[in-house]
């Protein structure tokens, strides 16, 4: 009887543990990349998230130290400060991975996305120097175009970059947040969790399902300047996918009835004026989704949808503002909305 008793006790404890190990949703949050992050983790009562926030924060500090143009000692800042053409600049694995994705997006979009476009963004008054209320002279735009071109940066698999033009600079902010999302998602996955949502500045990766067993539900903001930040235009369910949105409806100025967007076409040097006000992309990873959303903003509806429909595992929603001020939505072949 004594031996029988010791066999039963662990079985009984196991059954009790299974019965009371209800799912709970934990929230981890903080600040990074000039914005906020939120991580929702669904875990059982006997799963611990202890130390997860510290690991996430440390990883985000590493990524910032690589790609933040606001940190003067970051890798990207030191690359931008280097004024020698033809000299190899060694980079970290993080920087290399983002640059390889950047090259892919640059080539897929035929130059509509370009990581060297920032000098034009500054010239038009959408950078650190602060807003302008008049377009720059044509000759200044033409002069800067000579310093734009992602193809003028060689990327070596041995983890180094090389400038073909000494004046080239990089700004990867349009995909760095997406990369941060992917890296945080990997941390949560490696910690043994399967159901979670990671968000940095509106860019998202969703794995598994919510605490209630339903899929993670994402609201797309109504692309109007006067819309509240929680005003929803469309809703999508997300399962084991990344989601990113780019828009120009909050960051622009008007001069004599002409609207100038902060989204600059790196091929022309001018703000886009194709009617697209918002692009949402669903993809397998957030780095790609983040960059593609910006690229499609520049490409426009027809070329943008064509690109999205050609890419495996990628879906998209393009919202335009019609001449009468109303909104129109264009979906890729398999993009599904809940409402």
Buried (B, 14 or more C-beta within 10 A) or exposed (E): EEEEEEEEEEEEEEEEEEEEEEBEBBEBEEEBBEEEBEBBBBBBEEBEBEEBBEBBBEBBEBBBBBBBBEBEEBBBBEBBEBEEEEEBBEBBEBBBBBBEBBBBBBEBBEBBBBBBBBBBBBBBBBBEEEEBEEBBEEEEBEEBBEBBBBEBBEBBEEBBBBBEBEBBBBBBBBBBBBBBBBBBBEBBBEBEBEBBBBBBBBBBBBBBBBBEEEBBBBBBBBBBEEBEEEEEBBEBBBEEBBBBBBBBBBEBBEEEEEEBBBBBBBBEBBBBBBBBBBBBBBBBBBBBBBBBBBBBBBBBBEBBBEBBBEBEEBBBBBBBBEEEEEBEBBBBEEBEEEE
